[in-house]
Amino acid sequence: MKKSLFLLILFTTLVSCGGDTKSVDAIISSNNMEAVKTKRAELNKQQRDLKADIDKLNEYIDTHEKKERPALITAEVINDTIFKHFVEVQGNVHTDQNVVLNAEYSGVLTNVYVKAGQRVSKGQRLAKIDDGGMSSQVAQQEAQMALAQTTFERQKRLWDQKIGSEIQYLQAKTNYEASKNVTQQFRSQLAKTVITAPFSGVVDEIISDPGQVVVPGQTPIIRLVNLSDMYVKASIPETYLKNIKKGTQVKVKLASINEEFTGTVRQVSNYINPNNRSFDIQIEIPNKDGLVKPNLIATVKVNDYSSENAITVPENILQENAAGETIAYLYQPVNDSVGVAKRVILETGLSYENHTEVKSGLKKGDTIIKEGAKTLRDGQKVTIKN
């Protein structure tokens, strides 16, 4: 616009300073109306022609000399922080005290002393199987053992006094020991007719009813569960074996009950599964309200990498150039309202939750461009949005 005004002033100056001014004055002084009108028409035409030329020049100038407007951006000053990366896998809730108690003796289930949901103590009687006369046999065998014991003790006293033969003493000793072993076997068989709690817990289910014939190792009687010692078991790819050990921080989420826990790895397996090239870990989880149940699905996040005083940037502002390098743009102020975008090449590390660690290329205190970074070029003028 300034150049157009300059051309118009120049034209006016040329007209006013040229010989045409005297001619105009002379024509006006001649009082010749026809000559005056002719001269006016001539000058009007010159003015229109010159204005058309000026418009063409303006159009050319506007097309080829556009002023660059600063691009609007948002920016953020970089601070160091603690960066943690987590590997996410799926696991299941387990407890080692979740067992189905099976029959160990063949016979009829005569009694079930507990109900589903009942809390029991370790060693408490839960059910009874008909012994089929085994208790009578045990009583008879105990009487025989008592006689053999008495005979042995008397024979021993005599032998200690050098009375009697050694053979009599040895026979009495052998009979007593044999009778004692048989009695212990009978007692062990009889004990299998009584089902007791191997640990303290809650009776989860009564599987067999009284009157049912049960078979050893085949007939389940009662399910007993203890929910106080719960843990999550998850399989981790073997590539993370170096970074995960006992005590590693873990986050566990149980979506079905909307619960989250923070804990540590309590056990790392020493075995690599050849089928999926993974190893197992265990994470202990609390269960104060009893909501955590065996076989619940858990989302497990294991902290496999941590860095102190790390520089991180939003993942969505990073770009890749033709050479495959990762780039970003820094804001460098020129004055109070305008700055320029400076392209920097970055060495990046791991990414987690939409943030990427930058190993080199940025430092604390740099101002990095966030919104608008995708359309910038190196050296472009920018201004920060209010």
C-alpha positions as CSV (number, residue, x, y, z in Angstrom):
1,M,0.0,0.0,0.0
2,K,2.9,2.4,0.7
3,K,4.4,1.7,-2.7
4,S,1.0,2.4,-4.4
5,L,0.8,5.8,-2.6
6,F,4.3,6.6,-3.6
7,L,3.5,5.9,-7.3
8,L,0.3,8.1,-7.0
9,I,2.3,11.0,-5.5
10,L,5.0,10.6,-8.1
11,F,2.4,10.8,-10.9
12,T,0.8,13.9,-9.3
13,T,4.2,15.6,-9.0
14,L,5.1,14.9,-12.6
15,V,1.8,16.3,-13.8
16,S,2.0,19.3,-11.5
17,C,5.6,20.1,-12.4
18,G,5.5,19.4,-16.1
19,G,4.7,21.8,-19.0
20,D,1.1,20.7,-19.0
21,T,0.4,23.1,-16.0
22,K,1.1,26.2,-18.2
23,S,-1.0,24.7,-20.9
24,V,-3.9,24.2,-18.5
25,D,-3.5,27.8,-17.2
26,A,-3.2,29.1,-20.7
27,I,-6.4,27.3,-21.8
28,I,-8.3,28.5,-18.8
29,S,-7.1,32.1,-19.5
30,S,-8.3,31.8,-23.1
31,N,-11.9,31.5,-22.0
32,N,-12.3,28.8,-24.6
33,M,-14.8,26.3,-23.0
34,E,-14.4,23.8,-25.8
35,A,-10.6,23.7,-25.3
36,V,-11.0,23.4,-21.5
37,K,-13.3,20.4,-21.8
38,T,-11.0,18.7,-24.3
39,K,-8.1,19.1,-22.0
40,R,-10.1,17.7,-19.0
41,A,-11.1,14.7,-21.0
42,E,-7.4,14.1,-22.0
43,L,-6.2,14.3,-18.4
44,N,-9.1,12.1,-17.1
45,K,-8.0,9.4,-19.6
46,Q,-4.4,9.7,-18.4
47,Q,-5.5,9.3,-14.8
48,R,-7.6,6.2,-15.6
49,D,-4.7,4.6,-17.5
50,L,-2.3,5.3,-14.7
51,K,-4.6,3.9,-12.1
52,A,-4.9,0.7,-14.0
53,D,-1.2,0.4,-14.2
54,I,-0.9,1.1,-10.4
55,D,-3.5,-1.7,-9.7
56,K,-1.4,-4.1,-11.7
57,L,1.7,-3.1,-9.8
58,N,-0.1,-3.5,-6.5
59,E,-1.3,-7.0,-7.5
60,Y,2.2,-8.1,-8.4
61,I,3.7,-6.7,-5.2
62,D,1.0,-8.4,-3.0
63,T,1.6,-11.7,-4.8
64,H,5.4,-11.7,-4.6
65,E,6.1,-9.8,-1.4
66,K,3.6,-11.2,1.1
67,K,4.6,-10.5,4.7
68,E,5.0,-13.6,6.8
69,R,2.6,-13.7,9.8
70,P,4.0,-15.4,13.0
71,A,2.4,-18.9,13.5
72,L,0.4,-19.3,16.7
73,I,1.8,-21.9,19.1
74,T,1.7,-23.1,22.7
75,A,5.0,-23.7,24.5
76,E,6.2,-25.2,27.8
77,V,9.3,-24.8,29.8
78,I,11.0,-28.2,30.3
79,N,11.7,-29.4,33.9
80,D,13.4,-32.6,34.9
81,T,11.3,-35.3,36.6
82,I,11.3,-39.0,37.6
83,F,10.4,-41.2,34.6
84,K,9.1,-44.7,35.2
85,H,8.3,-47.2,32.5
86,F,5.9,-50.1,33.2
87,V,5.4,-53.3,31.2
88,E,1.7,-54.3,31.2
89,V,0.6,-57.9,31.3
90,Q,-2.5,-59.9,32.4
91,G,-2.5,-62.1,35.5
92,N,-4.8,-64.2,37.7
93,V,-5.5,-64.1,41.4
94,H,-4.4,-67.2,43.3
95,T,-4.2,-68.6,46.8
96,D,-2.2,-71.7,47.8
97,Q,-4.9,-72.4,50.4
98,N,-7.7,-73.3,48.0
99,V,-8.1,-77.1,48.0
100,V,-10.7,-79.7,47.4
101,L,-10.6,-82.4,50.1
102,N,-11.1,-85.9,48.6
103,A,-12.0,-89.1,50.3
104,E,-9.0,-91.2,51.4
105,Y,-11.0,-94.2,52.5
106,S,-13.6,-96.2,50.6
107,G,-17.1,-96.4,52.2
108,V,-20.2,-94.5,53.0
109,L,-20.0,-90.8,54.0
110,T,-21.9,-90.9,57.3
111,N,-21.5,-87.3,58.6
112,V,-20.7,-83.8,57.5
113,Y,-20.0,-81.6,60.5
114,V,-19.8,-78.2,58.9
115,K,-21.8,-76.0,56.5
116,A,-20.9,-73.9,53.5
117,G,-19.6,-70.5,54.6
118,Q,-18.5,-71.8,58.0
119,R,-15.1,-70.7,59.3
120,V,-13.0,-73.6,60.6
121,S,-9.7,-74.1,62.3
122,K,-6.7,-76.2,61.3
123,G,-7.3,-79.8,62.4
124,Q,-11.0,-79.4,62.9
125,R,-13.2,-82.5,62.0
126,L,-15.2,-81.8,58.8
127,A,-16.7,-85.2,57.8
128,K,-16.7,-88.9,58.7
129,I,-16.7,-92.0,56.5
130,D,-18.0,-95.3,57.8
131,D,-14.9,-97.4,58.7
132,G,-16.5,-100.7,58.1
133,G,-15.4,-102.2,61.4
134,M,-11.9,-100.8,61.2
135,S,-12.2,-99.3,64.7
136,S,-12.8,-102.8,66.2
137,Q,-9.8,-104.1,64.4
138,V,-7.7,-101.2,65.8
139,A,-9.0,-101.9,69.3
140,Q,-8.1,-105.6,69.0
141,Q,-4.7,-104.8,67.7
142,E,-4.0,-102.3,70.4
143,A,-4.8,-105.0,73.0
144,Q,-2.4,-107.4,71.3
145,M,0.2,-104.7,71.3
146,A,-0.3,-104.0,75.0
147,L,0.2,-107.7,75.7
148,A,3.3,-107.9,73.6
149,Q,4.7,-104.7,75.3
150,T,4.1,-106.3,78.8
151,T,5.8,-109.5,77.7
152,F,8.7,-107.6,76.3
153,E,9.2,-105.4,79.4
154,R,9.1,-108.5,81.7
155,Q,11.5,-110.4,79.5
156,K,13.8,-107.4,79.4
157,R,13.9,-107.1,83.2
158,L,14.8,-110.8,83.5
159,W,17.5,-110.4,80.8
160,D,18.9,-107.4,82.6
161,Q,19.3,-109.7,85.7
162,K,21.0,-112.4,83.6
163,I,17.9,-114.6,83.9
164,G,16.5,-116.5,80.9
165,S,17.9,-116.9,77.4
166,E,18.8,-114.2,74.9
167,I,16.5,-115.8,72.3
168,Q,13.5,-115.3,74.6
169,Y,14.4,-111.7,75.0
170,L,14.9,-111.1,71.3
171,Q,11.6,-112.9,70.4
172,A,9.7,-110.7,72.9
173,K,11.3,-107.6,71.5
174,T,10.6,-108.5,67.9
175,N,6.9,-109.4,68.7
176,Y,6.4,-106.1,70.4
177,E,7.9,-104.0,67.6
178,A,6.0,-105.9,65.0
179,S,2.7,-105.5,66.9
180,K,3.4,-101.8,67.4
181,N,4.0,-101.3,63.6
182,V,0.8,-103.1,62.8
183,T,-1.1,-101.0,65.3
184,Q,0.3,-97.8,63.8
185,Q,-0.8,-98.9,60.3
186,F,-4.3,-99.7,61.5
187,R,-4.5,-96.3,63.3
188,S,-3.4,-94.6,60.1
189,Q,-6.1,-96.4,58.1
190,L,-8.7,-95.5,60.6
191,A,-7.6,-91.8,60.6
192,K,-8.4,-91.7,56.9
193,T,-12.1,-92.2,57.7
194,V,-12.1,-88.7,59.3
195,I,-11.6,-85.6,57.1
196,T,-10.0,-82.7,58.9
197,A,-9.1,-79.2,57.9
198,P,-5.5,-79.0,56.7
199,F,-5.5,-75.2,57.4
200,S,-7.7,-72.6,58.9
201,G,-10.2,-71.1,56.4
202,V,-13.8,-71.1,55.2
203,V,-15.8,-74.0,53.9
204,D,-16.6,-72.8,50.4
205,E,-18.7,-75.8,49.2
206,I,-20.0,-79.1,50.4
207,I,-19.6,-81.3,47.4
208,S,-20.8,-84.7,48.7
209,D,-23.8,-85.4,50.9
210,P,-24.1,-87.9,53.8
211,G,-25.1,-91.4,52.6
212,Q,-23.1,-91.2,49.4
213,V,-20.5,-93.9,48.7
214,V,-17.1,-92.3,48.3
215,V,-13.9,-93.7,46.7
216,P,-10.4,-92.7,47.6
217,G,-8.8,-90.1,45.3
218,Q,-11.9,-89.9,43.2
219,T,-14.7,-88.5,45.3
220,P,-14.5,-84.8,46.3
221,I,-16.0,-84.0,49.7
222,I,-15.4,-80.4,50.7
223,R,-13.8,-77.3,49.2
224,L,-11.8,-75.3,51.7
225,V,-10.5,-71.8,51.0
226,N,-8.4,-69.3,52.9
227,L,-8.6,-65.8,51.4
228,S,-6.1,-64.1,53.8
229,D,-3.0,-65.0,51.7
230,M,-3.9,-63.9,48.2
231,Y,-1.5,-63.1,45.4
232,V,-1.5,-62.4,41.6
233,K,0.5,-64.6,39.3
234,A,1.5,-63.2,35.9
235,S,3.8,-64.3,33.0
236,I,6.4,-61.8,31.8
237,P,8.3,-62.1,28.5
238,E,11.9,-63.3,29.0
239,T,13.3,-60.1,27.5
240,Y,12.4,-58.3,30.8
241,L,14.2,-60.8,33.0
242,K,17.2,-58.6,33.6
243,N,15.0,-55.6,34.8
244,I,12.5,-57.4,37.0
245,K,13.5,-58.9,40.4
246,K,12.2,-59.4,43.9
247,G,11.0,-56.1,45.3
248,T,10.3,-54.5,41.9
249,Q,7.4,-52.0,42.1
250,V,4.1,-53.3,40.7
251,K,0.6,-51.8,40.1
252,V,-2.3,-54.3,40.1
253,K,-5.9,-53.5,38.9
254,L,-8.9,-55.8,39.4
255,A,-11.4,-54.3,37.0
256,S,-14.3,-56.6,38.1
257,I,-14.3,-55.2,41.6
258,N,-12.9,-51.8,40.7
259,E,-9.9,-52.1,43.0
260,E,-6.3,-51.1,42.5
261,F,-3.2,-52.0,44.5
262,T,0.4,-51.0,44.6
263,G,2.9,-53.6,45.8
264,T,6.1,-55.3,45.0
265,V,7.2,-58.6,43.3
266,R,7.5,-61.2,46.1
267,Q,8.8,-64.0,43.9
268,V,10.4,-64.4,40.5
269,S,10.4,-67.8,38.9
270,N,13.7,-69.5,38.0
271,Y,12.1,-71.3,35.1
272,I,11.5,-70.0,31.5
273,N,8.4,-71.5,29.9
274,P,9.6,-72.9,26.6
275,N,6.2,-72.6,25.0
276,N,5.8,-68.8,25.3
277,R,9.3,-67.8,26.4
278,S,8.1,-66.2,29.6
279,F,8.7,-66.4,33.4
280,D,6.2,-66.1,36.2
281,I,6.1,-63.5,39.0
282,Q,4.0,-63.3,42.1
283,I,2.6,-60.2,43.8
284,E,1.0,-60.3,47.2
285,I,-2.2,-58.3,47.4
286,P,-4.4,-57.4,50.5
287,N,-7.9,-58.7,51.0
288,K,-9.3,-57.0,54.1
289,D,-12.9,-57.0,52.9
290,G,-12.7,-60.5,51.3
291,L,-13.7,-59.2,47.9
292,V,-10.6,-60.6,46.2
293,K,-11.4,-64.2,45.0
294,P,-9.2,-66.8,43.3
295,N,-9.1,-66.7,39.5
296,L,-10.0,-63.0,39.2
297,I,-8.4,-61.5,36.2
298,A,-5.8,-58.8,37.0
299,T,-4.0,-56.2,35.0
300,V,-0.4,-56.1,36.1
301,K,2.0,-53.2,35.4
302,V,5.6,-53.9,36.4
303,N,8.2,-51.2,36.7
304,D,11.0,-52.4,34.4
305,Y,12.8,-49.0,34.0
306,S,13.2,-45.9,36.2
307,S,15.3,-42.7,35.6
308,E,16.0,-39.9,38.0
309,N,16.1,-36.3,36.8
310,A,14.8,-37.3,33.4
311,I,13.7,-35.0,30.6
312,T,10.3,-36.0,29.1
313,V,8.1,-34.5,26.4
314,P,4.6,-35.3,25.1
315,E,4.9,-38.1,22.6
316,N,2.5,-36.4,20.1
317,I,4.9,-33.4,19.4
318,L,7.7,-35.6,18.2
319,Q,8.3,-35.9,14.4
320,E,10.6,-37.8,12.1
321,N,12.6,-36.3,9.3
322,A,13.5,-37.9,6.0
323,A,16.7,-39.3,7.6
324,G,14.6,-41.1,10.2
325,E,15.8,-38.8,13.0
326,T,13.4,-37.7,15.8
327,I,13.0,-33.9,15.8
328,A,11.1,-31.3,17.9
329,Y,11.0,-27.5,17.9
330,L,12.2,-25.1,20.6
331,Y,10.9,-21.6,21.1
332,Q,13.5,-18.8,21.0
333,P,12.2,-15.3,21.8
334,V,13.1,-12.4,19.5
335,N,11.0,-9.7,21.3
336,D,8.2,-9.6,23.8
337,S,5.6,-11.1,21.4
338,V,7.5,-12.9,18.6
339,G,10.0,-15.7,18.5
340,V,11.4,-18.2,16.1
341,A,11.1,-22.0,16.0
342,K,14.4,-23.9,16.2
343,R,14.5,-27.5,15.1
344,V,16.5,-29.9,17.3
345,I,17.4,-33.5,16.8
346,L,16.6,-35.8,19.7
347,E,17.8,-39.1,21.1
348,T,14.8,-40.7,22.7
349,G,14.3,-43.6,25.1
350,L,11.2,-45.4,26.3
351,S,7.6,-44.0,26.1
352,Y,4.9,-44.5,28.7
353,E,1.5,-42.8,29.2
354,N,2.0,-40.5,26.2
355,H,5.4,-39.2,27.4
356,T,8.8,-40.0,25.9
357,E,12.1,-39.8,27.7
358,V,14.7,-37.7,25.9
359,K,18.3,-38.9,26.3
360,S,19.9,-35.9,24.5
361,G,18.9,-32.8,22.5
362,L,17.0,-31.1,25.3
363,K,17.9,-29.7,28.7
364,K,16.1,-28.3,31.7
365,G,14.9,-24.8,31.1
366,D,14.4,-25.1,27.3
367,T,11.0,-24.0,26.0
368,I,9.6,-26.6,23.7
369,I,6.8,-25.9,21.3
370,K,3.7,-28.2,21.8
371,E,0.6,-27.1,19.9
372,G,1.4,-26.1,16.3
373,A,4.7,-28.0,16.2
374,K,3.6,-30.3,13.3
375,T,3.3,-27.5,10.8
376,L,6.5,-25.5,11.6
377,R,9.8,-25.2,9.8
378,D,13.2,-24.3,11.1
379,G,13.5,-20.6,11.7
380,Q,9.9,-19.8,11.2
381,K,8.5,-16.9,13.2
382,V,6.0,-17.9,15.9
383,T,4.0,-16.2,18.6
384,I,2.7,-17.9,21.8
385,K,-1.1,-18.0,22.3
386,N,-2.4,-16.2,25.4
